Amino acid sequence: MTAISDEPADLPVLSSERVHDGLVWDVRRDVVDLGHGTVTREVLVHTGAVGVLALDADERVLLLRQYRHPVGHFLWEPPAGLLDVPGEDALVTARRELAEEADLVADDWHVLVDYFNSPGGSTESFRCYLARGLSEVPEAERHEREDEERDMATVWVPLDEARDLVLAGRLHNPTAVNGILAACAARDAGWATLRPADAPWPERSPGR
């Protein structure tokens, strides 16, 4: 494998101020020394998040239809959620989101892909898990969904069909796009590229 890897940087931050305290994230204004001059950048300070590409025994992907107000669309996307519980393990969050949003638990968990959602303006890092060996949460134990999650439709899509939907420009949620394409690549490699569910994640967002 080519020896190319993203790496952390430690450029001097000459000043930093919080300019907005939000409900879910904040905005910070930094002055950064690039070595040949300075720049001022506004940063959306995000908790980070996780998503779950749930794959059943027939190699079908679970997608949920959820309203996303900032882009004014209903998007088909895998279960996902914020890492907004301080100190909580990311896998614990992923398990909870799968149970709460899809009424499912899984026996087999792996890391599928990690990425920064919008590195030009946000601190958000994202980890997408592959969950297999699925079973339903007993009805009496199911989470009562509310707000945008209350009436989400669900669909099971064959993995190859989901890939074609991504490449045709019909799916736009980043968890869906990255997760589906990564799952296809991993499957085509005999799942040999999957990482353990507890794989290190040094890029995880530090939180707010």
Phi and psi in degrees as a GROMACS rama.xvg file:
@    title "Ramachandran Plot"
@    xaxis  label "Phi"
@    yaxis  label "Psi"
@TYPE xy
-59.0609  136.773  THR-2
-81.3926  65.128  ALA-3
-117.798  130.546  ILE-4
-153.766  138.383  SER-5
-61.343  149.947  ASP-6
-141.772  149.228  GLU-7
-69.4056  151.953  PRO-8
-122.122  156.763  ALA-9
-133.575  57.0269  ASP-10
-72.9786  143.906  LEU-11
-64.1169  129.502  PRO-12
-99.7607  110.635  VAL-13
-76.1968  -30.7458  LEU-14
-157.182  154.05  SER-15
-151.408  131.407  SER-16
-141.405  142.834  GLU-17
-84.0718  123.004  ARG-18
-108.034  -7.91308  VAL-19
-155.486  130.058  HIS-20
-103.579  112.399  ASP-21
-103.331  174.987  GLY-22
-70.4649  -37.9827  LEU-23
-116.691  -35.1405  VAL-24
-142.191  164.321  TRP-25
-114.927  170.749  ASP-26
-124.345  131.48  VAL-27
-121.085  141.903  ARG-28
-111.598  118.45  ARG-29
-114.34  144.912  ASP-30
-108.27  119.234  VAL-31
-116.171  136.342  VAL-32
-90.3234  112.257  ASP-33
-86.1663  -2.95906  LEU-34
97.9876  -31.079  GLY-35
-118.793  12.4927  HIS-36
154.029  177.346  GLY-37
-116.194  155.649  THR-38
-134.938  152.281  VAL-39
-108.394  126.958  THR-40
-131.299  136.442  ARG-41
-95.168  132.581  GLU-42
-121.454  127.45  VAL-43
-81.0544  114.213  LEU-44
-87.9499  110.656  VAL-45
-116.02  149.564  HIS-46
-73.3653  -19.5013  THR-47
88.9458  167.53  GLY-48
-157.081  168.047  ALA-49
-132.833  155.98  VAL-50
-135.692  165.216  GLY-51
-132.787  113.257  VAL-52
-87.8104  101.593  LEU-53
-87.8346  123.202  ALA-54
-121.356  121.185  LEU-55
-86.6622  -177.015  ASP-56
-66.3443  -18.6817  ALA-57
-97.265  15.2968  ASP-58
57.7067  45.5879  GLU-59
-108.648  142.659  ARG-60
-98.61  136.982  VAL-61
-85.7777  127.344  LEU-62
-125.081  141.017  LEU-63
-112.915  142.294  LEU-64
-97.7979  113.52  ARG-65
-130.022  139.33  GLN-66
-74.7251  129.632  TYR-67
-120.363  101.564  ARG-68
-61.8967  -42.791  HIS-69
-56.4168  -32.9529  PRO-70
-103.16  -2.02035  VAL-71
62.8666  40.0396  GLY-72
-136.813  152.621  HIS-73
-88.2657  123.552  PHE-74
-115.291  142.51  LEU-75
-89.7554  123.151  TRP-76
-150.931  156.955  GLU-77
-72.0436  162.567  PRO-78
-56.4086  142.514  PRO-79
-161.093  162.784  ALA-80
-167.937  162.91  GLY-81
-74.2957  149.062  LEU-82
-89.4595  67.408  LEU-83
-105.558  11.2473  ASP-84
-103.493  110.055  VAL-85
-53.9994  129.664  PRO-86
79.5076  -2.61662  GLY-87
-74.6857  137.078  GLU-88
-62.8164  138.951  ASP-89
-61.7104  -34.7827  ALA-90
-66.8803  -35.8756  LEU-91
-61.7788  -43.5115  VAL-92
-61.4384  -44.2895  THR-93
-62.5524  -42.9756  ALA-94
-60.8447  -42.5204  ARG-95
-65.393  -42.5139  ARG-96
-64.6551  -38.7116  GLU-97
-63.3038  -41.6671  LEU-98
-69.1361  -43.905  ALA-99
-73.7284  -38.8224  GLU-100
-91.191  -25.687  GLU-101
-125.857  -2.00666  ALA-102
58.2913  39.522  ASP-103
-130.853  150.217  LEU-104
-123.753  159.834  VAL-105
-135.526  143.981  ALA-106
-89.3907  -24.5621  ASP-107
-122.186  116.249  ASP-108
-124.252  137.024  TRP-109
-142.311  156.407  HIS-110
-79.0755  127.492  VAL-111
-96.5954  -49.7386  LEU-112
-162.115  145.359  VAL-113
-117.455  146.505  ASP-114
-163.011  162.885  TYR-115
-93.0372  129.376  PHE-116
-70.8673  -38.194  ASN-117
-152.841  73.052  SER-118
-66.5855  -13.8973  PRO-119
-76.1938  -13.2665  GLY-120
-149.289  -3.76045  GLY-121
-135.939  149.052  SER-122
-83.8143  1.43821  THR-123
-65.7947  120.179  GLU-124
-105.116  152.023  SER-125
-136.999  135.341  PHE-126
-119.729  126.207  ARG-127
-108.078  123.577  CYS-128
-96.7303  153.29  TYR-129
-102.646  124.463  LEU-130
-117.553  125.848  ALA-131
-133.064  175.754  ARG-132
66.3145  55.0647  GLY-133
-85.8928  147.808  LEU-134
-148.913  161.082  SER-135
-85.6247  146.038  GLU-136
-71.4757  133.474  VAL-137
-53.3041  141.346  PRO-138
-57.1197  -36.9229  GLU-139
-69.4901  -16.4055  ALA-140
-104.702  6.23684  GLU-141
-76.4366  147.777  ARG-142
-74.2253  140.146  HIS-143
-88.5265  109.326  GLU-144
-80.9672  151.797  ARG-145
-143.892  176.85  GLU-146
53.7123  -134.722  ASP-147
-63.9961  -21.3598  GLU-148
-86.7759  -9.23371  GLU-149
-62.5862  -44.243  ARG-150
-116.455  33.9915  ASP-151
-65.7171  128.283  MET-152
-77.4878  154.605  ALA-153
-128.33  151.782  THR-154
-149.319  145.105  VAL-155
-105.968  121.089  TRP-156
-118.826  129.847  VAL-157
-53.2115  139.714  PRO-158
-56.0147  -43.4852  LEU-159
-65.4798  -36.7886  ASP-160
-67.0585  -39.9857  GLU-161
-61.5301  -41.2985  ALA-162
-58.8573  -44.325  ARG-163
-64.8216  -35.1388  ASP-164
-64.4237  -40.3065  LEU-165
-61.5631  -51.0266  VAL-166
-69.0352  -22.2537  LEU-167
-84.2114  -1.05204  ALA-168
77.2576  25.0976  GLY-169
-100.488  -13.1389  ARG-170
-121.061  134.56  LEU-171
-126.399  -14.673  HIS-172
-61.9227  131.031  ASN-173
-63.5893  -32.2188  PRO-174
-65.1224  -40.4693  THR-175
-66.2842  -48.9821  ALA-176
-61.5692  -54.0595  VAL-177
-67.6148  -43.8882  ASN-178
-66.0267  -43.9066  GLY-179
-66.1336  -46.4928  ILE-180
-66.0128  -37.916  LEU-181
-66.5564  -38.2328  ALA-182
-65.844  -40.1625  ALA-183
-62.6717  -43.4886  CYS-184
-64.6994  -41.5578  ALA-185
-65.6599  -42.6592  ALA-186
-61.2126  -43.2389  ARG-187
-66.7051  -20.088  ASP-188
-95.6996  16.1178  ALA-189
68.5084  26.059  GLY-190
64.0958  14.8297  TRP-191
-72.2242  -17.4046  ALA-192
-87.6064  -6.8875  THR-193
-64.8808  143.801  LEU-194
-105.29  156.41  ARG-195
-58.1343  152.907  PRO-196
-61.3623  -25.3049  ALA-197
-102.003  23.9313  ASP-198
-57.886  143.518  ALA-199
-55.5366  147.346  PRO-200
-138.2  70.3909  TRP-201
-65.8106  -19.6766  PRO-202
-82.7601  -1.40693  GLU-203
-53.1396  137.866  ARG-204
-56.7893  136.658  SER-205
-73.2002  -6.69002  PRO-206
92.7849  -170.053  GLY-207
